[in-house]
Amino acid sequence: MVSAKTEELPDVNTAREFYSKYEPKEILGRGVSSCVRRCVEKKTSKDFAVKIIDLTDGNNQISEELRLVTRNEINILKEVSGHAHIIELVDVFETSTFIFLIFELLKRGELFDYLTEVVKFSERQTRSTMRSLLEAISYLHSQNIIHRDLKPENILLDDDLQLHLSDFGFSTKIEKGQHFTELYGTPGYMSPEMLQCTVDENHRGYGKEIDMWACGVIMYTLLAGAPPFWHRRQMIMLRRIMEGQYSFPSPDWDDISTSARDLVSRMMEVDPTKRLTAKMALAHPFFQQVEDTSRYSSKPFNPRRKFRVAVYTIVAYRRIMAQMHQHRPLKLAVAARDPYSVKALRRIIDASAFRVYGHWIKKAANQNRATLFENSSRADQRKLEELEEFAAGMHDDGLLMSLVPSSGNSFIAQPVS
């Protein structure tokens, strides 16, 4: 639970240096001991994000451990400054009770939030996102740094949906041949070898490979719209992670290419010595599927050819639009028996479930998108009863239906004559 104290702005007299340069604005996010706000640089009127870390604990005692962890994060951020896919630390202010970290403002927010909007990514989107993430991880590992807390919540997006890796609070330097045994990160993204350290005191520990396992979990989640490991009892989920018990169930993976599945499998290899490195992953065939535009640029300009292409484009556009309005009939009996098997309905069901229940419900073996979200209050039972009454009134096995686009991303059912 977030303390109300973390949302209070520090007194001006205790942070004069920060207030002299920046003006804090609305809250963008909250943490256990920190609060992120938009702030404006007074000299340039440029927007930034400030992470205000309260160093006092519940007893109003200064936490020197938190101060050391934050300073470690600052040092790592300064060391990796300038990389295109790592968040930029702009400025730092420190008082006896607060630390202010000034970052570039990434207005599209977390990849996590964007994923809730689109439900899941196409392979093209996944290719772009994972390439950026792996480039950032490859750079970190080349600098002997491991992140230890990779997840969609710690990946931010700018206005162009370009990825920026953030939250280096658990990051650390690692020497060649060095291994760690401490437990860090989020359970669903922890690697088997990290979890083994908690049950085997003689385990040698983990290294950079844990970041690659988390990359595999993230890629799986982007493509399927659900995490690879889930169970209501966390201990069973953790056991599945340690044993690498995951699958590519139908229908979520029916349209996913073999190369995408292979890359996920190679990053989620239980044996860390056989797991792909970031550099090896970037060389995987999945990332070689790019458009070759160089052959077009060498051709001389031909106005007749350009006109012909424009005509063909218009004709194709008109045909596509005509097809969009020719809705394929769908028997209500089929939709009632197994609506999740209908591709057109599947995404609507996934998105609607979140709005109704406050968390995601996925119909797939050993999967549940609820692990991506904290449970919120349940929907009002009266609304559910109204929906059930409406569905009962529409139930007619002989009725033909057509899916017609409505407002937003929803569809309405209309009888076909």
N, C-alpha and C positions, 0 to 999 in steps of 0.2 A: 504493500500500500504506500502511495506517495504522500509524504508529509506536507501539510500546508505550509510549513516553514520554508520548504525549498522553493515555493512560488513567490515568497516575499522578496522584494528587491533589497539588496544590501544598502545600508545607510550611506548617504553621500559622503559624509565625513570620514568613513572608513575606507572608501574606494575613490578618492578624489581623482587619481590618475585616469581611471577608466571613464568616469563621468565627464572629465574634461575633454575627452576625445569622442566618446560615443553616447548616444541617447537610446536607452533600452525601450523596446516597444512590446508588442503582444507576444504571448507564449506560443511557441511552436511545438514543444515537446517537454515531457517530464521524465525524470528518473528517480531512483531511490534517494540519491543525495545531490541531485543536480536538476537544473531547469534550463531549457534552451529557449531563447527569445530572439526575435528579430531586433537588430539595432541599426542605427543610422550613424555613419561617421559625420560629425558636425562640419568638418572642413570641406568635404566633397559631396555630402548628401547621398552617399552610396550606401546601399543596403548590405548588411552582413548578418551572420548568425553568431550569437554569443552563448556559450555554454557556461553557466554560473554554477560552480561546484561549492557546496557548503561543507566546510571541513569539520563542523561540529557534529557530534553524535547526539543521541537522545537525551544524554545527561549534560549537554552543553559543554562537553569536553572535546578538545581538539584531537582529531584522529590523524596522528602522524603517519599511519599506514596509508590512509587515503591520500595524504599529501605526497608520499613517496610514489604511489601508483600513478598519480596524476603527472608528476614530474617525469616519470618513465615514459608515459604516453607523449608528453611534450617533446622529449628528446627524440623519440622514434619519428614523430611527425615532422620534426625539423630535418631529420636525416633523409627522409623520403620526399621532401618537399620538391615540387616541380613536376612530378609524374602526372600525366594526363588523366589517369583513372584513380588517383588517390586524393582525398579531400585536402585542400590547402589551409594550413594554419597560418593566419595572417598576423596575429598579435597575441600577447599573453600579459596579464596583470595578476599580481598576487598580493594578498593582504594576509593578516594574521589568521583570518577566519574564512576567507573566500579565495578562489582562483577563477579568473575569467579567461576563457579561451575564445578568441575571435576567429571564426571560420568564414570562408566564402559561403554565400547564401545559395543553396540549391533548392529552387522554388518548387520543383515537382515532388520533393519529399522522398520517402522511402520506397524502394522497390517493392517492399512488402505491401504498402498501400496501393501501389499501382497494380499489383497482382490481384488484389481484391476487386478491382474495377474490371479487369479483362478476363478474370477466372484462370486462364492459362495462356501461354505464349505459343505463337507459331514457331516452326523450326527456324525461319528466317530471323525472327526476333530473338530467339534463344541463341542462335549462332552469334549475332552481334553482341548480345549481353555477355555471354560466356567468354567470348574472345577478349573483351575488355577486362573482365574479372580475372581471367587467367594471365593476361599481360601484367596486371597489377600484382598478382601473386608471384609470378615469375620474377618480377623486379624485387619484391620483398625478400624472396628466398635467395636471390643473388647477393643481397645485402645482409644475409644471415639473420633474417627477421622472420618469425612466425606470428601469424595473427591470432589464432586460437579462439576466435569467436565469429567465424564467418556465418552469416545468415542474411536473408532478405531485409531484415530490419536494420542491418548495419551497412546497407548499400543504398546510396542516395542518387537521385536522378536530377539532371539539370533540365532546362527548358527544351533541349533537343533530345531528351531521354538518354543522354550519355551517362554512363555509370561512373560513380566516384565512391571508392571504398572508404569507410569511416569507422569510428569507434575502435581505437587501438588500446583501450584500457587493459586488455589481457595480453597484449603483444609483448614479445620479449626477444632479446638477442639470443642466438644459439651458435655455439662453436661447432666445428666439424667433429662428428662422432659423439656430440653431447646429446643426452636424452633427459626428458623431464617426466615426473610422475604425478605432479599436481593436477587436480581436476579443475578444468576451466571450460567455459562456454555454455551452450544451450543443449539440453539432453538429446533432442532430435537430430542434432548436427555433429554430435561427438563421434569420434572414430572408435572402432573396436579396440585398438591398442590402448587408447586413453582409458576406456572403461575397464579393460583388463587390469590396469594398474590398481584399481580399487578392490579387486578380488584376489590378486596374486601379488603378495609382497615381494616376490622374487622376480617379478616382471622387469625387463630392462628399461621400460619406459617408452616414450614416443618422441618423434622429431618433426621435421617439416611436413611429413606425409599426412599429418592430420588435416592440414589445410586442403589438401587435394580430395580427401574423403568428403569434407564439407562442400567442396565445389560440385562433387558428384550428386550429393543430396539436393543442392540448389538447382542443378540442371534438371534432375528428375522432377522436382516440384514445378519448375517452370513449364515443362512439357506436358505433364499429366494434370496439373492443377491440384495435386494432392501429394503429401510427403510419402516417401517409400516405406517408412516405419511408423506404425501406430498401433496402440492398444490402450484400452481404458486403464489398465494397470501398468504404471510406468516401468515396473520391474520386468514385465514380460516384453515391453517395447525395447528396453535396454538389452535384454537377452537376445532378441532378434537382431539388434544391431551387431552385437558381438559375434553372432553366427552368420551374419550377412544374409538373413532371410528376407529377401524382397523379390518382387516379380514385376512383370510388365503386363498387367491384366487387360482384358478386353472390357469395354470398348475404348477406354482412354488411350491405349497404345496401338490401336489398329492402324491408325494413319501415320504413325511415327516411323521414320526410316530406320533401316538396319544400322547405318553408320551412327545415328544418334544414340541408339540403344547400346551399341558397342562402346562408345565413348563413356557413357554413364557407367557401364559395367566395369570398365578399366579403371575409372577413378574410384569406384566403390568396391575395389578389391580388398578383401579382408586382410590379406597378407601385405603389410606396408612395403616389403621389399619388392613386390610385384606390381605395386600401384604406379600409375603414370605420374611423372613429374609434370610441373606446369609447362615446361618447354616441350616435353613429349606430347602433351595433350594438345598444344597449339599446332603441332605437326600432324595431328590426326586427320584422316580424310574428311571428317565432318566439317572441318574449317576450310577445306580446299574447294568446296562447292560455291565458287564465286563467279560472277558474270565477267566474261572477257570482253571488255569494251574497246580494247586497243585496236582491234581489226577494223572497227568502224571509223575511227578518227583519221586513219590514213587514206580514206577514200576521198577523191576530189568532190567538191560540191556539185550536185546535179539537181537543178530546180525541178525537172520533170519527175525524178525519183522522189524528191521530197514531197511534191504535190500528190503523187500516187500513194505514198505512205500515209499522208494526211487523210486522203479519201478512205483508204482501208481502215484507218483508225476510227473515223466517224461511223462507217458502216458497222464495224465490230461493236462500237459503243451502243449503237441503236439496237443491235441484235441482243446484246447482253441485257440492256434495260427491258427489252420486250420479254426476255426469259424470266427476268425478275418478277414481272407481273403475271406470268403464267404459273400460278402456284400449283405444285404437285398435290393431288388429292391424298388425303390420309384418312384411313378408316379409324373411327373412334374406338372400335374394338381393339385394334392394334395398340393405339396410344394408351388405352385403359389397361391392357394386359401387361405391357412392358414399355412404358414411355421412355425409359432411359436408353433403350436400344435404338431410338430414333435420333439421329445425329442432330437434326434441327431443334429437337426438344432438350437435348442433353445439357447444353450450355445454359439454356433458360432455367432448367431445373436447378442447376448448381448455383446460379446467381440468385434465384428466388428463395432458395433454402436459407441463404444467409440473412435475407431481409426478414424472413418469418421467424427463424429460431435464434437469431443473434450470433450464430456461428455456422460453419459450413458442414453439410452432411453429404458424404460421398458414398454412392453405392458401388463398392468395389471391395474385393477380398483384402482383408488386413489393412484397409486404408480408411482414413477419415480426415478430412480437411480441417476438422475442428482443432487439430494440433497446431495449426498455424495461428490460431486466434485465442484470446482469452474469452471465456464464456461470459456473455452479458445476460441481462434479464430476459426471460422467456416472453414470447409474444402473447398477447391477450387471448385467452381461450375462446372468447366469443368470436374473434376474427377467424379462428380455425374452424369453429362450428359453421360460420357463414360460408367459408370456402367449401366445407364438406357438403352443405346443403346445396350449394350451387353446382358442385360436381355431380351430386345425385340427380339433380334436375336435368343435367345435360346428358346423363348416361343413356345411350341408345346404341346397341351394337350394330344396328343397320345403318346408322347415319354416317354419311361421308363428310369429312371436314377438310378445310383448306387453311393453312397457316398464312395469315395476312399481317404484315408489319404494322405495329401500332406505335404509340409514342415511346420514346426511349429505345431500349433494346428488347422490349416485350413484343409478343405476338398475340393476336386474337384469333379465335376459331370461328369460321363462318361456314354454314352449310353449302354444299355444292349441288346445284340443281342437276 
